[in-house]
Amino acid sequence: MPSVTHDTLNELFRNRPAFAIEILRDLFGIDMPEDACVEVAAADFNDRPSRDCAADTVVTIGPRHDRSFAAVVETQLEIVDSKPITWARYAAALWLREDCEVELLVLTPNAKVAQWASQPIRTKLPGYVLHARVVGPDQIPPITDTARAFESPELAALSVMAHGHRREVTETFWTALVKAVDEHAPQYYEYAYRLSSPDARRILEELMSSTTWPVYSPFAREHFGRGMVEGKAEGKAEGKAEGKAEGRVEGEAQAVLTVLQARGIPVTDDTRTRITTCTDLDQLEEWVRRAATATTIDELFVS
């Protein structure tokens, strides 16, 4: 089952697919079409007669009938010898489907995995050698400039993942969120918290506990109780437990809606109500997994 780190890294790209394009352009110097539509596309590739396969995230540039660029975005947390050839299948299937330039972008918080993933992927198809664009701890810059963190909170969250043990990196990320202070700020806080090391988490918790910034997030409910939503920490065990349960349910419901929106699947008012009023955490987690590959809303609720 995918880990929290795996799912969180993919959320960064599904919520704002242009982030994948920015990484390929800014970190790897790849020319990208300007002023074109960037969206999350279907990530399931039919590979018959062998099998169906689904990538983590697929991002495209241009209208559906005339793509100008596409990228497979994969999160890899450990070395799996069979995975590179699977990536080669993804890239080939995406090229066949979209008939445009294709890149493979691999993200990992582990330096050894990054080195492994950077090796050329040689296939049995003569001449087809795939080179992944790998982003590991050494490729993620330590962001200590608030303006840059404010401009790209996704990259700032990755910076906390890789360099959050450096206090100035975590404080820069926090300062940018306080400056943003919009409905998306708590979401980026949670991304960074899920991805960060224990040292970085302690810094984030310290910063959160020292501010009156109204964080409407599952993390805030879990660690500081529902009272913080109203600008004060109640500190009562009963409220903290209630906040933890409610926060997890709300967070999973929002994750379902976010993934559906990112994949371009229409959500009716009745569907939204069904998702947001569900209090079964296991069911919500299952819907999140289905939303990542579903092509219609019916596939989300199939029995």
C-alpha positions in Angstrom: 0.0 0.0 0.0 1.4 3.5 -0.9 2.9 5.4 2.0 2.0 8.9 3.3 5.2 10.2 1.7 4.4 8.6 -1.6 0.8 10.0 -1.7 1.9 13.4 -0.5 4.5 13.9 -3.2 1.9 12.9 -5.8 -0.6 15.3 -4.4 1.8 18.2 -5.0 1.6 17.5 -8.8 -2.0 16.5 -9.0 -3.1 19.7 -7.2 -0.9 21.9 -9.5 0.4 20.0 -12.5 2.4 23.0 -13.7 4.8 22.2 -10.9 6.1 19.2 -12.9 6.7 21.5 -15.9 8.5 24.0 -13.7 10.9 21.4 -12.4 11.7 20.0 -15.8 12.3 23.6 -17.1 14.1 25.1 -14.2 16.1 22.1 -12.8 16.8 20.3 -16.1 16.8 23.1 -18.7 14.1 21.5 -20.9 12.4 23.9 -23.3 8.7 24.0 -22.6 5.8 25.5 -24.6 4.7 28.8 -23.3 1.2 29.9 -22.3 -0.3 26.5 -22.9 -2.9 24.5 -20.9 -1.3 22.2 -18.3 -3.4 19.5 -16.8 -3.4 16.1 -15.1 -4.2 13.4 -17.6 -5.3 9.8 -17.3 -2.4 7.8 -15.8 -3.6 4.3 -16.7 -1.8 2.7 -19.7 -3.3 -0.3 -21.5 -0.4 -2.6 -22.2 -2.2 -5.6 -23.6 -1.8 -8.4 -24.3 0.4 -8.4 -21.1 -1.4 -6.2 -18.6 -2.8 -2.9 -17.7 -0.5 -0.5 -15.8 -0.9 2.8 -14.1 1.6 5.5 -13.4 1.6 7.8 -10.3 0.8 11.0 -12.2 0.7 12.1 -15.8 1.0 15.8 -16.8 0.3 17.1 -20.3 0.7 20.4 -22.1 -1.8 21.5 -24.8 -5.3 20.6 -25.8 -6.3 16.9 -25.7 -6.4 16.6 -29.5 -3.0 18.2 -29.9 -0.6 17.6 -27.0 2.8 19.4 -27.3 4.4 17.7 -24.2 3.7 15.0 -21.6 5.5 13.8 -18.5 5.2 10.7 -16.3 5.8 11.7 -12.7 6.8 8.9 -10.4 7.6 8.8 -6.7 10.1 6.2 -5.6 11.0 5.6 -2.0 13.1 2.5 -2.3 15.1 0.5 -4.9 13.0 -2.0 -6.8 14.8 -3.7 -9.6 11.8 -4.3 -11.7 10.6 -0.6 -11.6 12.8 0.9 -14.3 11.5 -1.3 -17.1 8.0 -0.4 -15.9 8.8 3.3 -16.2 10.0 2.6 -19.8 6.7 1.0 -20.5 4.9 4.0 -19.1 6.9 6.4 -21.2 6.4 4.4 -24.4 2.6 4.0 -23.8 2.3 7.7 -23.1 4.1 8.5 -26.3 1.9 6.2 -28.3 -1.2 7.7 -26.7 -0.3 11.4 -27.0 2.1 11.4 -30.0 4.3 14.1 -28.4 7.6 14.5 -26.6 7.6 12.6 -23.3 9.8 12.9 -20.2 10.0 10.7 -17.1 10.4 12.7 -13.8 11.3 10.6 -10.7 11.1 12.1 -7.2 12.7 10.5 -4.2 13.7 11.7 -0.7 16.5 9.1 -0.6 19.9 9.9 -2.2 20.7 6.2 -2.9 17.4 5.7 -4.6 18.1 8.9 -6.7 21.5 7.5 -7.8 19.9 4.2 -8.7 17.1 5.8 -10.7 19.5 8.0 -12.6 21.0 5.0 -14.4 20.1 4.6 -18.1 17.1 2.2 -18.6 17.9 -0.2 -21.4 15.0 -2.1 -23.0 14.8 -5.0 -25.3 13.6 -2.6 -28.0 16.7 -1.8 -30.0 17.7 1.8 -29.6 15.2 2.5 -26.8 17.2 3.7 -23.8 15.3 5.9 -21.3 17.0 8.4 -19.1 14.9 9.6 -16.2 15.0 13.1 -14.9 15.6 12.4 -11.2 15.0 14.8 -8.3 16.5 13.7 -5.1 17.9 15.5 -2.0 20.9 16.7 -3.9 18.8 18.2 -6.7 16.3 20.0 -4.4 17.7 23.4 -3.5 17.6 24.6 0.1 15.2 27.5 -0.1 16.0 30.3 2.3 14.5 33.1 0.3 10.9 33.9 1.4 10.0 35.4 -2.0 11.0 32.2 -3.8 9.2 30.0 -1.2 6.1 32.2 -1.6 6.3 31.9 -5.4 6.5 28.1 -5.4 5.2 26.5 -2.1 5.5 23.1 -3.7 9.2 23.4 -4.2 9.5 25.0 -0.7 7.7 21.9 0.7 10.2 19.6 -1.1 13.0 21.8 0.3 11.7 21.1 3.8 11.6 17.4 3.0 15.3 17.5 1.9 16.8 20.2 4.1 14.2 20.9 6.9 16.8 20.0 9.6 18.3 23.3 8.7 16.2 25.8 10.7 16.5 28.6 8.2 14.9 26.4 5.5 11.9 25.5 7.6 11.5 29.0 8.9 11.5 30.4 5.4 8.8 28.0 4.4 6.7 29.0 7.4 7.2 32.7 6.8 6.0 32.3 3.2 2.9 30.5 4.4 2.1 33.2 6.9 2.6 35.7 4.1 0.2 33.8 1.9 -2.4 33.3 4.6 -5.1 31.9 2.2 -7.1 28.8 2.1 -4.3 26.8 0.5 -1.7 27.6 3.2 -2.7 24.9 5.6 -2.6 22.3 2.8 1.0 23.2 2.0 1.9 23.1 5.7 0.6 19.5 5.9 2.5 18.5 2.7 5.7 19.7 4.3 4.9 18.1 7.7 4.1 14.7 6.2 7.3 14.8 4.1 9.7 16.2 6.7 12.2 14.5 9.1 11.5 14.4 12.9 13.9 17.4 13.4 12.0 19.5 10.8 8.6 18.4 12.3 9.7 19.7 15.7 10.6 23.1 14.2 7.2 23.2 12.4 5.3 22.3 15.5 7.2 25.0 17.5 6.5 27.6 14.8 2.8 26.7 14.7 2.4 26.7 18.5 3.9 30.2 18.7 1.6 31.9 16.3 -2.1 32.9 16.1 -2.3 32.1 12.4 -5.7 30.4 12.0 -4.8 27.0 10.6 -7.9 25.2 9.4 -6.2 21.8 8.9 -6.4 18.2 10.0 -2.8 18.6 11.4 -3.9 21.6 13.5 -6.9 19.7 14.8 -4.9 16.7 15.6 -2.0 18.4 17.4 -3.6 21.5 18.9 -7.3 20.8 19.3 -10.3 22.4 17.6 -9.9 25.5 19.7 -7.0 26.6 17.6 -9.3 27.1 14.7 -10.9 29.9 16.7 -7.5 31.3 17.5 -6.7 29.6 20.8 -5.5 26.2 21.8 -7.9 24.6 24.3 -5.3 21.9 25.3 -8.0 19.6 26.6 -7.6 15.9 25.9 -11.2 15.5 25.0 -11.2 18.2 22.4 -7.9 17.0 21.0 -9.2 13.5 20.4 -12.3 14.8 18.8 -10.3 17.2 16.6 -8.0 14.3 15.6 -10.9 12.1 14.4 -12.7 14.9 12.6 -9.6 16.2 11.1 -8.6 12.9 9.5 -12.1 12.5 8.1 -12.2 16.0 6.7 -8.7 15.7 5.3 -9.5 12.4 3.4 -12.8 13.8 2.1 -11.0 16.9 0.8 -8.3 14.6 -0.8 -11.0 12.7 -2.7 -12.4 16.0 -4.1 -9.0 17.4 -4.9 -7.9 14.4 -6.9 -11.2 14.2 -8.8 -10.9 17.9 -9.6 -7.2 17.5 -10.7 -8.2 14.6 -13.0 -11.0 16.6 -14.6 -13.8 14.4 -13.3 -17.0 16.4 -12.8 -18.4 16.4 -9.3 -22.1 17.0 -8.8 -23.6 18.6 -5.7 -25.0 15.2 -4.7 -21.6 13.5 -5.1 -19.9 16.3 -3.1 -22.4 15.8 -0.3 -21.9 12.1 -0.3 -18.2 12.5 0.0 -18.1 15.3 2.6 -20.8 13.7 4.8 -19.1 10.3 4.9 -17.6 9.6 8.3 -16.1 6.2 7.5 -12.4 6.8 7.3 -11.6 3.4 5.6 -14.2 4.2 2.9 -12.7 7.6 2.3 -9.2 6.2 2.0 -10.5 3.7 -0.5 -12.1 6.5 -2.5 -8.8 8.4 -2.5 -7.1 5.4 -4.1 -9.8 4.9 -6.6 -9.9 8.6 -7.5 -6.2 8.4 -8.5 -7.1 6.1 -11.5 -10.8 6.6 -12.1 -12.0 8.1 -15.4 -15.6 8.5 -14.3 -17.4 9.2 -11.1 -19.1 5.8 -11.3 -15.7 4.1 -10.9 -15.3 5.8 -7.6 -18.4 4.3 -6.1 -18.3 0.9 -7.7 -19.0 -1.9 -5.2 
